[in-house]
């Protein structure tokens, strides 16, 4: 399994941008829960805390393609520095607004600015890999590594921010998130040697979401995001219903752990199945993996099934980003990948809302049916529109 990863990080600047990108995007798993812990602790209102966190998530989802377009037009360095600086100021303003008990609207205003100025560093790192290994089998391995890195972030980030906020200080978690974001972002911006060259945009450039294949992927990932958002919330409720609320983190870690294991394995293989075929098979496996969840009644059995369901996450993300890289012109690559992140973000918000409503009305176990339905939606849309994912003739037969 390790073989294909050997030598992946050899080359000038590769280790640097990988490390900077990892540190800089740690806040993507820390901000939401950090805001909830801070605002709820100071205002004693979970409703306000959830609304403020949702403001950040939705504003980021809306703005990500726009910031991605700026990156494609002007280059990563020229966009990262001002955006990261504004983001740090906005997050500091949010913490001050909560700490000084300023009017509630200041929380929403600063949360909106936090979301708008947040950058999709994962898309930028993948764009650097594409510039280095575009058209090479190494790109598949690189994208697999990045998906595993994302899962590590989503396993460790929430636990870290929770410990910091509850055991040290309510502000500690978001402070660490701010430092990681600013330090990692500026370190990435400083590495000009590996940033993709700015491509000349012809004919106005357009937007990647108008490419039929990208629009199809966006719909698929809206469904997958709904799975992620609903499973997170429903699993916490499931653990509480069974009197082991403290085990919720372990259950969610099992879900992410399955994705980490499959990501390492998936990236180590040299596939003869086409990229499109891998994508459709991964969606089908996800549906199959989620099917048993509604029938499980024991928390520790649930951990095993969540691990199995998580095995399909990384393959769907890896193949989705790889398809986007092949479908989108180089001049629009960062924006194209940002649309995938945006679709997932909207799906997470939808899934959290629907999962919460269903958990209250029918109980956690039955609420998992929503996650299954969302995965089935994603698989059916992907299968119905799979012809739109046929890659250009320039791609190798195996990749088509």
Secondary structure, 3 states (H helix, E strand, C coil): CCHHHCCCCCCCCHHHHHHHHHHHCHHHHCHHHHHHHHHHHHHCCHHHHHHHHHHHHHHHHHHHHHHHHHHHHHCHHHHHHHHHHHHHHHHHHHHHHHHCCCCHHHHHHHHHHHHHHCCCHHHHHHHHHHHHHCCCHHHHHHHHHHHHHHHHHHHHHHHHHHHHHHHHCCCHHHHHHHHHHHHHHHHHHCCHHHCCCCCCCCCCCCCHHHCHHHHHHHHHHHHHHHHHHHHHHHHHHHHHHCCCHHHHHHHHHHHHHHHHHHHHHHHHCCCCCCHHHHHHHHHHHHHHHHHHHHHCCCHHHHHHHHHHHHHHHHHHHHHHHHHHHHHCCHHHHHHHHHHHHHHHHHHHHHHHHHHHHHHHHHCHHHHHHHHHHHHHHHHHHHHHCHHHHCCCCCCCCCCC
